Amino acid sequence: MKKALILSLLGFTMLTACSPKEQKTVETPKSEGYPITIQNFSKAEGAESWQKKDQTFDKAPERVLANTQPAAELLLHLGLKDKIVGVGAVFGEPDKSVEKEFNELNHLSTDYIGKEVALSVDPDLVYGRGGLFDNQDWGVGTVDTLNDMGIKTFVLNSSVTNGTFDSIYDDIDNLGKVFNVTNKADEFKSELKERQATLDKKLTKIKDDQTFAYLHTTDPAELYVYPAHNETFFNDIFKMVKLDNVFKEEKGEVSVEKLIETDPDVLIVADWQTMKGGISGEKMIDSVLKNKKLSSMKAVKNKQIYAVDYNYMFGYGYQSLEGIEKLADQMYPEK
């Protein structure tokens, strides 16, 4: 499976010489309501687990680098368009309600961006998906590295291990505090909670979960079963539509033979059509239905194969709710 992550670094030091008599203690003026301290996260280079790390803001950030499209779209809902100086990983189904504003932003790449690109916009805050805070070519740099350079960080709570859809509400609360837009944050949070409650109400009559497996591949001729172990956000959003990941406890690779033997009720594939040269969900579904290896599976026999946009599954944002709403309409049209 092809994975990518993104990293960003920039540092700058100014030294001023003056005689002892000229030296003065100058206090940086604090903006009203600041400083603000939020609990956030850090992960050491090469480590597997995230640790809690506070971030303190003396004022609202002015130059924000969003490392993914879903991260940027959330800021737009909070009225922060003018704060965004760059966006990486511009792909996936757009949020139609902010699409016009998003298209006016500085799109840095349709792929995950490296640190040089990220730092080229001189951010004072690097924000977004946790997995992209790394010192690899595709990463924006670790949290500690960026902080040591004087750049604040905001790792989405939803994107670290143990994150769930409810973690998005924590992220919205914290962003409201950091940017002093708590009213906007409360309004958007209420809107999402109302949608989530409506979905839950529609599906109350469905008492039993079905099992599912996720086939992560960009080529219909290939089959790769992604167990999504420790992908707590991914597994949580599918629970919203009464689906339980049959391989969530698997730590290693899952063979196609094991997939067939386990025989989950539903198969989920990714829809890549929003990416350049990407294949549509319809074609992915059709290829699975025609795959002779899988012909004995009940998901194939019952045509319970569904395509979901990649960002709905792995964008770790509020957009996942729309993806799950669409999936619910396909799975349970009578509800």
C-alpha positions in Angstrom: 0.0 0.0 0.0 1.3 3.4 -0.9 1.4 5.7 2.0 2.7 9.2 2.3 3.2 11.7 5.0 4.3 15.4 5.2 6.8 17.5 7.2 7.7 21.2 7.5 10.6 23.1 9.1 11.7 26.7 9.1 13.8 28.6 11.5 15.2 32.1 11.7 17.2 33.9 14.4 17.8 37.6 14.8 20.6 38.9 17.0 20.8 42.5 18.1 23.9 44.0 19.8 23.7 46.8 22.2 25.6 48.2 25.1 24.7 47.4 28.7 23.2 50.9 29.2 21.0 50.5 26.1 19.6 47.1 27.1 16.0 47.2 28.1 13.5 44.6 29.0 10.7 44.7 26.4 7.5 42.8 27.1 5.6 41.4 24.2 2.1 42.8 24.4 -0.5 40.1 25.0 -3.7 40.0 22.9 -6.9 40.1 24.8 -7.9 36.6 26.1 -4.3 35.3 25.7 -2.1 33.4 26.5 -4.1 30.3 25.7 -2.8 26.8 26.4 -4.3 23.7 24.9 -3.4 20.1 25.3 -2.1 18.7 22.1 0.3 15.9 21.0 3.9 15.0 20.0 5.6 11.9 18.7 9.3 11.3 18.7 11.0 10.4 15.4 10.5 6.7 14.8 8.1 6.2 17.8 4.8 4.5 17.5 2.8 6.2 20.2 1.7 9.8 20.6 2.4 11.7 23.9 0.5 14.7 25.2 2.2 18.0 24.8 0.8 21.4 25.6 0.9 24.3 23.1 0.7 27.9 24.4 -0.4 30.8 22.1 0.3 34.4 23.1 -2.0 35.5 20.2 -4.0 34.0 17.4 -1.8 32.5 14.6 -1.6 34.6 11.5 0.1 32.2 9.0 -1.3 28.7 9.0 0.0 25.8 6.9 -2.7 23.1 6.6 -1.1 19.8 5.7 -4.3 18.4 4.1 -7.4 19.6 2.3 -9.8 18.4 5.0 -7.8 20.3 7.6 -8.0 23.5 5.6 -11.8 23.1 5.0 -12.4 23.0 8.8 -10.6 26.4 9.2 -12.8 27.8 6.4 -15.9 26.8 8.4 -14.5 28.8 11.3 -14.1 31.9 9.1 -10.3 31.7 9.0 -9.6 31.8 5.3 -7.3 34.8 5.6 -5.1 32.9 8.1 -4.3 30.1 5.7 -1.1 30.6 3.7 -0.8 27.2 2.2 -2.5 23.8 1.8 -0.9 20.4 1.0 -2.4 17.2 -0.2 -5.1 18.8 -2.3 -7.2 15.8 -3.3 -10.5 14.1 -2.3 -14.2 14.9 -2.5 -14.6 18.7 -1.8 -16.9 20.1 0.8 -19.3 21.9 -1.6 -20.3 24.5 1.1 -16.7 25.9 1.2 -15.5 24.8 -2.2 -15.3 28.3 -3.7 -13.2 29.6 -0.8 -11.0 26.6 -0.8 -10.2 27.0 -4.5 -9.0 30.5 -3.8 -6.4 29.3 -1.3 -2.7 28.7 -2.0 -2.6 25.1 -3.1 0.9 23.8 -2.7 0.5 20.4 -4.1 -1.9 17.7 -5.1 0.3 15.3 -3.1 1.7 15.3 0.4 4.2 18.1 0.7 7.8 18.0 2.0 9.3 20.4 4.5 10.9 22.8 2.0 7.5 23.4 0.4 5.8 23.7 3.7 8.3 26.1 5.1 8.4 28.2 1.9 5.1 29.9 3.1 6.7 31.0 6.4 4.1 29.5 8.7 3.7 30.4 12.4 1.5 27.4 12.8 1.7 23.9 11.2 -1.6 22.2 11.6 -3.4 19.0 10.5 -3.2 15.3 10.2 -0.9 13.7 12.8 0.7 11.1 10.6 2.2 13.9 8.4 4.3 15.3 11.3 7.5 13.4 10.4 11.0 14.0 9.2 10.7 12.0 6.1 10.6 13.6 2.6 6.8 13.6 2.7 6.6 15.1 6.2 6.4 18.5 7.7 8.8 17.7 10.5 8.1 16.3 14.0 6.2 18.5 16.5 9.4 18.8 18.6 11.5 19.9 15.7 9.0 22.5 14.6 8.5 23.8 18.2 12.3 24.1 18.6 12.2 26.4 15.6 9.6 28.6 17.2 6.7 27.3 15.0 3.5 26.3 16.9 1.8 23.0 16.0 -1.7 21.7 16.2 -2.1 17.9 15.6 -5.7 16.9 15.0 -6.9 14.9 18.0 -8.9 12.7 15.6 -5.8 11.7 13.7 -3.8 10.2 16.6 -4.3 6.7 18.1 -7.5 6.5 20.1 -9.1 9.3 18.1 -12.8 8.9 17.2 -15.3 11.0 15.4 -16.1 12.7 18.7 -12.5 13.9 18.8 -13.4 16.3 16.0 -15.6 18.2 18.5 -12.5 18.6 20.8 -10.5 19.8 17.9 -13.2 22.4 17.0 -13.3 23.6 20.6 -9.6 24.0 20.7 -9.4 25.8 17.4 -12.1 28.1 18.6 -9.9 29.0 21.6 -6.6 29.3 19.7 -8.1 31.6 17.1 -10.6 33.4 19.4 -13.5 32.3 17.3 -15.5 30.3 19.9 -18.9 31.4 18.7 -18.1 30.1 15.2 -16.7 26.9 16.6 -19.8 26.4 18.7 -22.1 27.0 15.8 -20.3 24.5 13.5 -20.1 21.9 16.2 -23.8 22.1 16.8 -24.5 21.7 13.1 -22.4 18.6 13.0 -24.0 17.1 16.1 -27.4 17.7 14.7 -26.5 15.8 11.5 -25.0 13.0 13.5 -28.1 12.7 15.6 -30.3 12.6 12.5 -28.2 9.8 11.1 -28.4 7.8 14.4 -32.2 8.2 14.5 -32.6 6.9 11.0 -30.6 3.8 11.8 -32.1 3.0 15.2 -34.2 0.1 13.8 -31.0 -1.6 12.6 -30.0 -3.6 15.7 -27.3 -5.9 14.4 -23.9 -4.8 13.1 -22.5 -6.3 9.9 -18.9 -7.2 9.4 -16.7 -5.5 6.8 -13.2 -5.6 5.3 -11.5 -2.7 3.5 -9.7 -3.3 0.2 -7.1 -0.6 -0.1 -5.9 -0.5 -3.7 -5.6 1.9 -6.6 -5.4 -0.9 -9.2 -8.5 -3.2 -9.6 -6.2 -6.0 -10.7 -4.5 -5.9 -7.3 -6.1 -6.9 -4.0 -4.7 -5.5 -0.7 -6.6 -6.1 2.5 -5.9 -3.2 4.9 -6.7 -4.4 8.5 -6.6 -0.9 9.9 -5.3 -2.0 13.2 -5.0 1.0 15.5 -6.9 3.2 13.0 -9.4 4.0 15.7 -11.0 6.9 13.8 -11.5 4.8 10.7 -13.0 2.0 12.7 -15.2 4.4 14.7 -16.8 6.1 11.7 -18.0 2.8 10.2 -19.6 1.9 13.5 -21.9 4.9 12.8 -23.4 2.9 9.9 -23.5 -0.4 11.8 -20.3 -1.8 10.3 -17.6 -3.6 12.4 -14.1 -4.1 10.9 -13.6 -7.8 11.0 -9.8 -7.4 10.9 -9.3 -4.5 13.4 -7.3 -6.8 15.8 -4.9 -8.0 13.1 -1.5 -6.6 13.5 0.1 -8.1 10.4 -0.8 -8.5 6.8 -4.1 -10.1 5.8 -3.9 -12.4 2.8 -6.6 -12.7 0.2 -7.1 -16.3 1.2 -7.8 -15.2 4.8 -10.3 -12.6 3.5 -12.1 -15.3 1.6 -12.1 -17.6 4.6 -13.3 -14.9 7.0 -16.1 -13.9 4.5 -17.3 -10.6 5.9 -20.8 -9.3 5.1 -19.6 -6.1 3.3 -16.5 -5.0 1.4 -15.4 -1.4 1.2 -13.2 0.0 -1.5 -11.7 3.4 -2.0 -13.0 5.9 -4.6 -10.1 7.6 -6.2 -11.8 9.6 -9.0 -11.0 13.0 -7.4 -7.3 12.3 -7.8 -5.5 12.8 -11.1 -5.7 9.6 -13.1 -7.6 7.9 -10.2 -10.2 5.2 -10.8 -13.8 5.7 -9.9 -15.6 3.9 -7.1 -18.0 2.4 -9.7 -15.1 0.8 -11.6 -13.5 -0.5 -8.4 -16.8 -2.1 -7.3 -17.2 -3.6 -10.8 -13.7 -5.1 -10.7 -14.3 -6.8 -7.4 -17.6 -8.2 -8.5 -15.9 -9.7 -11.6 -12.9 -11.1 -9.6 -13.2 -14.8 -9.8 -11.1 -15.3 -6.7 -13.8 -13.6 -4.6 -16.8 -15.2 -6.3 -17.7 -17.4 -3.3 -17.9 -14.4 -0.9 -21.3 -13.4 0.4 -20.4 -9.7 -0.1 -19.9 -10.4 -3.8 -23.0 -12.7 -4.1 -25.2 -10.1 -2.3 -23.5 -7.2 -4.1 -22.7 -5.6 -0.8 -19.6 -3.7 -2.0 -19.4 0.0 -1.5 -17.0 2.7 -2.5 -16.0 5.6 -0.2 -13.8 8.6 -1.0 -10.4 8.2 0.5 -10.6 11.5 2.4 -13.9 10.4 4.0 -12.0 7.4 5.5 -8.5 8.8 6.2 -8.9 12.6 6.2 -9.7 12.5 10.0 -12.1 15.3 9.6 -15.8 16.3 9.9 -16.1 15.4 6.2 -16.3 11.8 7.2 -19.8 12.4 8.4 -20.9 13.2 4.8 -19.2 10.0 3.6 -21.0 7.9 6.2 -24.3 9.6 5.4 -23.8 8.7 1.7 -22.9 5.2 2.6 -26.0 4.8 4.8 -28.2 5.9 1.9 -26.7 3.2 -0.2 -26.8 0.5 2.3 -30.2 1.2 3.8 -32.2 3.2 1.2 -35.5 2.1 2.8 -34.5 4.0 6.1 
